[in-house]
Amino acid sequence: MSGMDGIKIVLLAGGLASLAGTAAGEYRFGDGNLVISESEVVDVLVDGDGAEFGAGVAGGGAMVSGEGNSSTIDSSKASLQGGTIYGILTGGSYAKDGASATVSGDSFAEMTSGNINYKSDISPYDPTILGGGFAHSLGDLGATSVVKGNSTVSISGGYSVYAAAGGASQSDGSGSSYSEVAGKSLLEMTGGEVWGLYGGGWSLGANAKTKALGGSQLLLTGGYAVGNVLGGGGAWNGGKSYLENGSLVVVDGMRVNGSVLGGGEAYGGSVATVVGGTDVQIKSGFANYVYGGGADWDESARNSDVSVDSAKVSITGGEVGRYVVGGGYYADVKGLANVNISGGSVGGNVYGAGEGMSSVGSTLVEIGGGSISGKVFGGGKGANSTVNYGTSVSISGAVSLSDVYGGGENGSVTKGSAQVEISGGAAANNIYAGGFASGGTATKIEGGANVDILGGSLIKNNLYGGGYSADANSVSQIGSDVVLTVSNSTINGDIYTGGYGAGSSIKGSSAVVFVGSAGDITFNGTVYGGGENGAVVEGNSILAFGDEEQSFNGVFEGKISNMDILVVSEQSSVDFTNAFDVSTLMVSYDSSLALAADSSFDKFSLVFSSDFSEGDAIDFGQIFKDAQTQELVLGLLESSDTTFTVFGGEQEWTTVYENGGFVVGAMVPEPSTYAAILGALALAFAACRKRR
């Protein structure tokens, strides 16, 4: 088993089987203390024909069976120090067929060496070391096993197929089975080998229920997991597993060949719930995949219900071989899914939301260090991965990344807006406000998007206001306005108000805003209105210098192409090195600018903070810095092809050229330009301010 790689999905076995020629089995219990040593065997149970009908069960507590029977002990401990158990080792007591078993205090199970395994490939039960007790119903009678204190599993050597910090329940008939740990469920592993680990308990069968009420902790500092590690519990074939007060999974030296998940897993119409949130920490060691949530192995059928309240993944060291997912695998996170990476390495992508048919409330991806070989997504992975209230990606510090996306990948949907911020000297190849779509998928952000490039950050290639579509049949869409704000940074390539590819679109307007000192910004490329390679912006493409909070001052050395509107905001001073041709030039009356020769526009608008009245005069002297700019602008305004209007307050006015000067004329009855341009831009600026 130790040579297997890439294990991602692990299911418990189940079902009855027959095996001829086996010896009669046994139960072994210690009434408070049990030690199994080298060469001892706890065997399976067989009927008169040699067919297996039960596992070998051993425990530190008591074994009680039969309707109305019960057992109570103060505490219990079971220790495997060698030998073999063909079945289940329980720290607590075992209740069967109508009986109840109680441990008033704590229960404890340890494995220092030995083997907990299947008798054969068709054994009817799943070998497990349990911290709590085991409740088992074969017919129409129920069974209950309760640990009122804490349950603990300690593994330093040996091999077990499964390990669960809590208890277990199994129902093979109409009777109900119930297992509970009232206190904390703890599993510590420093050595040895397991197939799968659970922080909670497991339940098998439609009438089986397991609860861990005090939360779970998995502290994994050594050893090897062939399959998966789950902070929650497992539920199969209609079973129900509940973990309250949250889960903590710490991988600090262990190798996990499968997935590390903060939540539980379910299959076959079952329920696995974590109340109180999950916390997955990778400090050292290895895991192939990491998920903040749980897993529904029914996958796209979603027959089971797997959820956690909130999820957090923190990676400070170690290695993740494949990728990191803030949410679950075909499973839900009701609140925030948070991924924080400050060290270690990730061999693939990072996703803020879930994988497959899943949902999260919102996402926060924070990257401040470490090495990430793949892309970074604020949203999820695959079809029907949904974010209900928006995504956020924050990148800072000495980190260099590939492409960064505000949205998700291939079918992911964000119902809110997307936010991306890069600062603190961080670097990325390309940044997309939207998501990534290929293979005929549709990736959507139903709201708008905001991207901030600041703090000495570096964009090695391009900045895009939209998303990426690999072809015309693959749709990457943003449903509302987009604002890209650039300050104190370097952009080596170009800036597009839109995205990339013929299937990429922005339904609203898209604005690129430069703020701060031009001396702090290195940009010699082109700002394009619209997208690259067929991507479209259905609203206006806007280039602004300064916003409602911060002005822009200095020389702008970039080029401008196919832009609808160019805005110079309050208190800004801009010297344009290159000529441009835009549909509308909007200039605040208390700003100043110098234009390159051959610049042109179809409409010029001055924006005043106060209202105007018909007949007021307009003075251009303080706005245009030099004679060339004054001559160029006045020449265009005196021509019949250029429109000149004034905004005062929230009203637009026409102008009249009289006696060598301009005078405010009639009020525009419906200032549609104001509503479409300044209104949309103000809303976008307001959204940008909210996240600062």
FENLINDA-V127216 format. One record per residue. N is the residue number from 1. SS is DSSP state (A for helix, B for strand, O for the rest). OMEGA is omega in whole degrees, 0 to 359 (999 if undefined). Layout:
n=N ss=SS omega=OMEGA
n=N ss=SS omega=OMEGA
//
This chain:
n=1 ss=O omega=185
n=2 ss=O omega=180
n=3 ss=O omega=183
n=4 ss=O omega=180
n=5 ss=O omega=171
n=6 ss=O omega=179
n=7 ss=O omega=181
n=8 ss=O omega=183
n=9 ss=O omega=179
n=10 ss=O omega=177
n=11 ss=O omega=172
n=12 ss=O omega=174
n=13 ss=O omega=179
n=14 ss=O omega=179
n=15 ss=O omega=182
n=16 ss=O omega=180
n=17 ss=O omega=176
n=18 ss=O omega=179
n=19 ss=O omega=183
n=20 ss=O omega=170
n=21 ss=O omega=179
n=22 ss=O omega=178
n=23 ss=O omega=177
n=24 ss=O omega=183
n=25 ss=O omega=184
n=26 ss=O omega=166
n=27 ss=B omega=178
n=28 ss=B omega=178
n=29 ss=B omega=188
n=30 ss=O omega=183
n=31 ss=O omega=178
n=32 ss=O omega=181
n=33 ss=B omega=180
n=34 ss=B omega=175
n=35 ss=B omega=176
n=36 ss=B omega=188
n=37 ss=O omega=181
n=38 ss=O omega=176
n=39 ss=O omega=175
n=40 ss=O omega=181
n=41 ss=B omega=168
n=42 ss=B omega=193
n=43 ss=O omega=176
n=44 ss=O omega=175
n=45 ss=B omega=179
n=46 ss=B omega=176
n=47 ss=O omega=184
n=48 ss=O omega=179
n=49 ss=O omega=179
n=50 ss=O omega=180
n=51 ss=O omega=178
n=52 ss=B omega=174
n=53 ss=B omega=178
n=54 ss=B omega=179
n=55 ss=O omega=168
n=56 ss=B omega=182
n=57 ss=B omega=178
n=58 ss=B omega=181
n=59 ss=B omega=178
n=60 ss=O omega=180
n=61 ss=O omega=183
n=62 ss=O omega=172
n=63 ss=B omega=182
n=64 ss=B omega=185
n=65 ss=B omega=175
n=66 ss=O omega=185
n=67 ss=O omega=177
n=68 ss=O omega=181
n=69 ss=O omega=182
n=70 ss=B omega=178
n=71 ss=B omega=176
n=72 ss=B omega=174
n=73 ss=B omega=185
n=74 ss=O omega=180
n=75 ss=O omega=182
n=76 ss=B omega=180
n=77 ss=B omega=175
n=78 ss=B omega=184
n=79 ss=B omega=175
n=80 ss=B omega=183
n=81 ss=B omega=183
n=82 ss=B omega=180
n=83 ss=B omega=187
n=84 ss=B omega=170
n=85 ss=B omega=175
n=86 ss=O omega=182
n=87 ss=B omega=192
n=88 ss=B omega=172
n=89 ss=B omega=183
n=90 ss=B omega=172
n=91 ss=O omega=180
n=92 ss=O omega=184
n=93 ss=O omega=183
n=94 ss=B omega=178
n=95 ss=B omega=187
n=96 ss=B omega=167
n=97 ss=O omega=174
n=98 ss=O omega=184
n=99 ss=O omega=174
n=100 ss=B omega=181
n=101 ss=B omega=184
n=102 ss=B omega=167
n=103 ss=B omega=186
n=104 ss=O omega=181
n=105 ss=O omega=184
n=106 ss=O omega=173
n=107 ss=B omega=188
n=108 ss=B omega=174
n=109 ss=B omega=180
n=110 ss=B omega=175
n=111 ss=B omega=177
n=112 ss=B omega=173
n=113 ss=B omega=181
n=114 ss=B omega=192
n=115 ss=B omega=172
n=116 ss=B omega=194
n=117 ss=O omega=174
n=118 ss=O omega=171
n=119 ss=O omega=180
n=120 ss=O omega=180
n=121 ss=O omega=182
n=122 ss=O omega=177
n=123 ss=O omega=188
n=124 ss=O omega=183
n=125 ss=O omega=187
n=126 ss=O omega=183
n=127 ss=O omega=186
n=128 ss=B omega=165
n=129 ss=B omega=185
n=130 ss=B omega=173
n=131 ss=O omega=180
n=132 ss=O omega=181
n=133 ss=O omega=184
n=134 ss=B omega=176
n=135 ss=B omega=188
n=136 ss=B omega=177
n=137 ss=B omega=180
n=138 ss=O omega=184
n=139 ss=O omega=182
n=140 ss=O omega=179
n=141 ss=O omega=181
n=142 ss=O omega=177
n=143 ss=B omega=183
n=144 ss=B omega=175
n=145 ss=B omega=186
n=146 ss=B omega=168
n=147 ss=B omega=184
n=148 ss=O omega=177
n=149 ss=O omega=179
n=150 ss=O omega=174
n=151 ss=B omega=185
n=152 ss=B omega=170
n=153 ss=B omega=177
n=154 ss=B omega=181
n=155 ss=B omega=177
n=156 ss=O omega=179
n=157 ss=O omega=179
n=158 ss=O omega=181
n=159 ss=B omega=171
n=160 ss=B omega=178
n=161 ss=B omega=180
n=162 ss=B omega=173
n=163 ss=B omega=180
n=164 ss=B omega=181
n=165 ss=O omega=179
n=166 ss=O omega=179
n=167 ss=O omega=181
n=168 ss=B omega=176
n=169 ss=B omega=179
n=170 ss=B omega=179
n=171 ss=B omega=179
n=172 ss=O omega=180
n=173 ss=O omega=181
n=174 ss=O omega=178
n=175 ss=O omega=180
n=176 ss=O omega=174
n=177 ss=B omega=185
n=178 ss=B omega=177
n=179 ss=B omega=184
n=180 ss=B omega=166
n=181 ss=B omega=184
n=182 ss=O omega=181
n=183 ss=O omega=181
n=184 ss=O omega=175
n=185 ss=B omega=187
n=186 ss=B omega=174
n=187 ss=B omega=178
n=188 ss=B omega=180
n=189 ss=B omega=179
n=190 ss=O omega=180
n=191 ss=O omega=181
n=192 ss=O omega=183
n=193 ss=B omega=175
n=194 ss=B omega=171
n=195 ss=B omega=182
n=196 ss=B omega=183
n=197 ss=B omega=178
n=198 ss=B omega=175
n=199 ss=O omega=175
n=200 ss=O omega=177
n=201 ss=O omega=178
n=202 ss=B omega=179
n=203 ss=B omega=183
n=204 ss=B omega=179
n=205 ss=O omega=187
n=206 ss=O omega=182
n=207 ss=O omega=181
n=208 ss=B omega=178
n=209 ss=B omega=178
n=210 ss=B omega=178
n=211 ss=B omega=169
n=212 ss=B omega=193
n=213 ss=O omega=185
n=214 ss=O omega=182
n=215 ss=O omega=181
n=216 ss=B omega=173
n=217 ss=B omega=171
n=218 ss=B omega=180
n=219 ss=B omega=193
n=220 ss=B omega=184
n=221 ss=O omega=179
n=222 ss=O omega=180
n=223 ss=O omega=189
n=224 ss=B omega=173
n=225 ss=B omega=180
n=226 ss=O omega=183
n=227 ss=O omega=189
n=228 ss=O omega=173
n=229 ss=B omega=183
n=230 ss=B omega=177
n=231 ss=O omega=177
n=232 ss=O omega=181
n=233 ss=O omega=179
n=234 ss=B omega=179
n=235 ss=B omega=184
n=236 ss=B omega=174
n=237 ss=O omega=177
n=238 ss=O omega=181
n=239 ss=O omega=181
n=240 ss=B omega=179
n=241 ss=B omega=181
n=242 ss=B omega=174
n=243 ss=B omega=179
n=244 ss=B omega=182
n=245 ss=O omega=166
n=246 ss=O omega=181
n=247 ss=B omega=174
n=248 ss=B omega=176
n=249 ss=B omega=180
n=250 ss=B omega=174
n=251 ss=B omega=185
n=252 ss=B omega=179
n=253 ss=B omega=181
n=254 ss=B omega=172
n=255 ss=B omega=178
n=256 ss=B omega=185
n=257 ss=B omega=178
n=258 ss=B omega=183
n=259 ss=B omega=167
n=260 ss=B omega=183
n=261 ss=B omega=179
n=262 ss=O omega=181
n=263 ss=O omega=179
n=264 ss=O omega=179
n=265 ss=B omega=180
n=266 ss=B omega=180
n=267 ss=B omega=172
n=268 ss=O omega=177
n=269 ss=O omega=184
n=270 ss=O omega=180
n=271 ss=B omega=174
n=272 ss=B omega=188
n=273 ss=B omega=170
n=274 ss=B omega=177
n=275 ss=B omega=178
n=276 ss=O omega=173
n=277 ss=O omega=180
n=278 ss=B omega=180
n=279 ss=B omega=180
n=280 ss=B omega=182
n=281 ss=B omega=174
n=282 ss=B omega=183
n=283 ss=B omega=174
n=284 ss=B omega=184
n=285 ss=B omega=188
n=286 ss=B omega=169
n=287 ss=B omega=179
n=288 ss=B omega=180
n=289 ss=B omega=177
n=290 ss=B omega=178
n=291 ss=B omega=174
n=292 ss=O omega=181
n=293 ss=O omega=182
n=294 ss=O omega=185
n=295 ss=B omega=171
n=296 ss=B omega=184
n=297 ss=O omega=167
n=298 ss=O omega=178
n=299 ss=A omega=190
n=300 ss=A omega=176
n=301 ss=A omega=180
n=302 ss=O omega=177
n=303 ss=O omega=182
n=304 ss=O omega=180
n=305 ss=B omega=181
n=306 ss=B omega=183
n=307 ss=B omega=169
n=308 ss=B omega=181
n=309 ss=O omega=178
n=310 ss=O omega=184
n=311 ss=B omega=175
n=312 ss=B omega=175
n=313 ss=B omega=177
n=314 ss=B omega=178
n=315 ss=B omega=180
n=316 ss=O omega=180
n=317 ss=O omega=180
n=318 ss=O omega=185
n=319 ss=B omega=169
n=320 ss=B omega=188
n=321 ss=O omega=185
n=322 ss=O omega=184
n=323 ss=O omega=183
n=324 ss=B omega=181
n=325 ss=B omega=180
n=326 ss=O omega=179
n=327 ss=O omega=183
n=328 ss=O omega=176
n=329 ss=B omega=186
n=330 ss=O omega=184
n=331 ss=O omega=192
n=332 ss=B omega=168
n=333 ss=B omega=187
n=334 ss=B omega=181
n=335 ss=B omega=185
n=336 ss=B omega=168
n=337 ss=B omega=188
n=338 ss=B omega=174
n=339 ss=B omega=180
n=340 ss=B omega=182
n=341 ss=B omega=179
n=342 ss=O omega=180
n=343 ss=O omega=180
n=344 ss=O omega=181
n=345 ss=B omega=176
n=346 ss=B omega=185
n=347 ss=O omega=181
n=348 ss=O omega=185
n=349 ss=O omega=173
n=350 ss=B omega=181
n=351 ss=B omega=178
n=352 ss=O omega=184
n=353 ss=O omega=186
n=354 ss=O omega=178
n=355 ss=B omega=179
n=356 ss=O omega=181
n=357 ss=O omega=186
n=358 ss=B omega=176
n=359 ss=B omega=170
n=360 ss=B omega=176
n=361 ss=B omega=177
n=362 ss=B omega=182
n=363 ss=B omega=172
n=364 ss=B omega=177
n=365 ss=B omega=182
n=366 ss=B omega=181
n=367 ss=B omega=181
n=368 ss=O omega=181
n=369 ss=O omega=181
n=370 ss=O omega=181
n=371 ss=B omega=180
n=372 ss=B omega=184
n=373 ss=O omega=183
n=374 ss=O omega=181
n=375 ss=O omega=178
n=376 ss=B omega=182
n=377 ss=B omega=171
n=378 ss=O omega=180
n=379 ss=O omega=188
n=380 ss=O omega=185
n=381 ss=B omega=170
n=382 ss=O omega=187
n=383 ss=O omega=174
n=384 ss=O omega=166
n=385 ss=B omega=191
n=386 ss=B omega=170
n=387 ss=B omega=188
n=388 ss=O omega=188
n=389 ss=O omega=171
n=390 ss=O omega=182
n=391 ss=B omega=176
n=392 ss=B omega=177
n=393 ss=B omega=179
n=394 ss=B omega=183
n=395 ss=B omega=181
n=396 ss=O omega=175
n=397 ss=O omega=186
n=398 ss=O omega=180
n=399 ss=O omega=179
n=400 ss=B omega=188
n=401 ss=B omega=170
n=402 ss=O omega=182
n=403 ss=O omega=180
n=404 ss=B omega=182
n=405 ss=B omega=174
n=406 ss=O omega=180
n=407 ss=O omega=183
n=408 ss=O omega=186
n=409 ss=B omega=167
n=410 ss=O omega=174
n=411 ss=O omega=179
n=412 ss=O omega=181
n=413 ss=B omega=174
n=414 ss=B omega=183
n=415 ss=O omega=176
n=416 ss=O omega=180
n=417 ss=O omega=180
n=418 ss=B omega=179
n=419 ss=B omega=175
n=420 ss=B omega=175
n=421 ss=B omega=176
n=422 ss=B omega=186
n=423 ss=O omega=172
n=424 ss=O omega=178
n=425 ss=O omega=178
n=426 ss=O omega=182
n=427 ss=B omega=176
n=428 ss=B omega=178
n=429 ss=O omega=178
n=430 ss=O omega=174
n=431 ss=B omega=178
n=432 ss=B omega=176
n=433 ss=O omega=182
n=434 ss=O omega=183
n=435 ss=O omega=184
n=436 ss=B omega=180
n=437 ss=B omega=175
n=438 ss=O omega=175
n=439 ss=O omega=178
n=440 ss=O omega=180
n=441 ss=O omega=177
n=442 ss=B omega=179
n=443 ss=B omega=188
n=444 ss=B omega=165
n=445 ss=B omega=186
n=446 ss=O omega=176
n=447 ss=O omega=179
n=448 ss=O omega=181
n=449 ss=B omega=175
n=450 ss=B omega=177
n=451 ss=B omega=176
n=452 ss=B omega=176
n=453 ss=B omega=188
n=454 ss=O omega=171
n=455 ss=O omega=178
n=456 ss=O omega=181
n=457 ss=B omega=183
n=458 ss=B omega=169
n=459 ss=B omega=187
n=460 ss=O omega=180
n=461 ss=O omega=190
n=462 ss=O omega=174
n=463 ss=B omega=184
n=464 ss=B omega=175
n=465 ss=O omega=178
n=466 ss=O omega=179
n=467 ss=O omega=184
n=468 ss=B omega=172
n=469 ss=B omega=184
n=470 ss=O omega=181
n=471 ss=O omega=184
n=472 ss=O omega=180
n=473 ss=O omega=179
n=474 ss=O omega=191
n=475 ss=B omega=170
n=476 ss=B omega=191
n=477 ss=B omega=169
n=478 ss=B omega=192
n=479 ss=O omega=183
n=480 ss=O omega=188
n=481 ss=O omega=180
n=482 ss=B omega=174
n=483 ss=B omega=174
n=484 ss=B omega=182
n=485 ss=B omega=184
n=486 ss=B omega=173
n=487 ss=O omega=173
n=488 ss=O omega=184
n=489 ss=B omega=177
n=490 ss=B omega=175
n=491 ss=B omega=185
n=492 ss=O omega=183
n=493 ss=O omega=183
n=494 ss=O omega=177
n=495 ss=B omega=178
n=496 ss=B omega=174
n=497 ss=O omega=177
n=498 ss=O omega=182
n=499 ss=O omega=181
n=500 ss=B omega=173
n=501 ss=O omega=186
n=502 ss=O omega=179
n=503 ss=O omega=182
n=504 ss=B omega=181
n=505 ss=B omega=171
n=506 ss=B omega=184
n=507 ss=O omega=179
n=508 ss=O omega=175
n=509 ss=O omega=180
n=510 ss=B omega=185
n=511 ss=B omega=169
n=512 ss=B omega=186
n=513 ss=B omega=174
n=514 ss=B omega=179
n=515 ss=O omega=178
n=516 ss=B omega=182
n=517 ss=B omega=178
n=518 ss=A omega=179
n=519 ss=A omega=179
n=520 ss=A omega=183
n=521 ss=O omega=175
n=522 ss=B omega=180
n=523 ss=B omega=179
n=524 ss=O omega=181
n=525 ss=O omega=183
n=526 ss=B omega=170
n=527 ss=B omega=183
n=528 ss=B omega=168
n=529 ss=O omega=187
n=530 ss=O omega=185
n=531 ss=O omega=180
n=532 ss=B omega=174
n=533 ss=O omega=173
n=534 ss=O omega=179
n=535 ss=O omega=187
n=536 ss=B omega=168
n=537 ss=B omega=186
n=538 ss=O omega=175
n=539 ss=O omega=180
n=540 ss=O omega=169
n=541 ss=B omega=190
n=542 ss=B omega=171
n=543 ss=B omega=184
n=544 ss=B omega=174
n=545 ss=B omega=187
n=546 ss=O omega=175
n=547 ss=O omega=186
n=548 ss=O omega=180
n=549 ss=O omega=188
n=550 ss=O omega=179
n=551 ss=O omega=172
n=552 ss=B omega=182
n=553 ss=B omega=176
n=554 ss=B omega=183
n=555 ss=B omega=176
n=556 ss=B omega=185
n=557 ss=O omega=180
n=558 ss=O omega=177
n=559 ss=B omega=184
n=560 ss=B omega=184
n=561 ss=B omega=171
n=562 ss=O omega=181
n=563 ss=O omega=178
n=564 ss=O omega=188
n=565 ss=B omega=173
n=566 ss=B omega=184
n=567 ss=B omega=169
n=568 ss=B omega=191
n=569 ss=O omega=184
n=570 ss=O omega=175
n=571 ss=O omega=180
n=572 ss=O omega=178
n=573 ss=B omega=189
n=574 ss=B omega=170
n=575 ss=B omega=181
n=576 ss=B omega=180
n=577 ss=O omega=185
n=578 ss=O omega=178
n=579 ss=O omega=177
n=580 ss=O omega=176
n=581 ss=B omega=182
n=582 ss=B omega=178
n=583 ss=B omega=183
n=584 ss=B omega=172
n=585 ss=B omega=180
n=586 ss=B omega=186
n=587 ss=B omega=173
n=588 ss=B omega=185
n=589 ss=O omega=180
n=590 ss=O omega=173
n=591 ss=O omega=176
n=592 ss=B omega=181
n=593 ss=B omega=173
n=594 ss=B omega=184
n=595 ss=O omega=173
n=596 ss=O omega=178
n=597 ss=O omega=178
n=598 ss=O omega=172
n=599 ss=O omega=182
n=600 ss=B omega=178
n=601 ss=B omega=180
n=602 ss=B omega=180
n=603 ss=B omega=177
n=604 ss=B omega=180
n=605 ss=B omega=172
n=606 ss=B omega=182
n=607 ss=B omega=179
n=608 ss=B omega=178
n=609 ss=O omega=182
n=610 ss=O omega=179
n=611 ss=O omega=178
n=612 ss=O omega=173
n=613 ss=O omega=180
n=614 ss=O omega=179
n=615 ss=O omega=177
n=616 ss=O omega=181
n=617 ss=B omega=181
n=618 ss=O omega=180
n=619 ss=O omega=181
n=620 ss=O omega=191
n=621 ss=O omega=185
n=622 ss=O omega=187
n=623 ss=O omega=186
n=624 ss=B omega=192
n=625 ss=O omega=188
n=626 ss=O omega=183
n=627 ss=A omega=180
n=628 ss=A omega=181
n=629 ss=A omega=179
n=630 ss=A omega=181
n=631 ss=A omega=181
n=632 ss=A omega=183
n=633 ss=A omega=182
n=634 ss=A omega=177
n=635 ss=A omega=178
n=636 ss=A omega=183
n=637 ss=A omega=180
n=638 ss=A omega=179
n=639 ss=O omega=182
n=640 ss=O omega=184
n=641 ss=O omega=185
n=642 ss=O omega=180
n=643 ss=B omega=179
n=644 ss=B omega=177
n=645 ss=B omega=181
n=646 ss=B omega=173
n=647 ss=B omega=173
n=648 ss=B omega=188
n=649 ss=O omega=178
n=650 ss=O omega=182
n=651 ss=B omega=178
n=652 ss=B omega=181
n=653 ss=B omega=170
n=654 ss=B omega=176
n=655 ss=B omega=179
n=656 ss=B omega=179
n=657 ss=B omega=183
n=658 ss=B omega=173
n=659 ss=O omega=176
n=660 ss=O omega=180
n=661 ss=B omega=181
n=662 ss=B omega=180
n=663 ss=B omega=179
n=664 ss=B omega=181
n=665 ss=B omega=186
n=666 ss=B omega=175
n=667 ss=B omega=177
n=668 ss=O omega=185
n=669 ss=O omega=179
n=670 ss=O omega=184
n=671 ss=O omega=184
n=672 ss=A omega=180
n=673 ss=A omega=179
n=674 ss=A omega=182
n=675 ss=A omega=185
n=676 ss=A omega=187
n=677 ss=A omega=183
n=678 ss=A omega=180
n=679 ss=A omega=180
n=680 ss=A omega=181
n=681 ss=A omega=179
n=682 ss=A omega=178
n=683 ss=A omega=180
n=684 ss=A omega=178
n=685 ss=A omega=179
n=686 ss=A omega=178
n=687 ss=A omega=179
n=688 ss=A omega=181
n=689 ss=A omega=184
n=690 ss=A omega=185
n=691 ss=O omega=180
n=692 ss=O omega=999
//
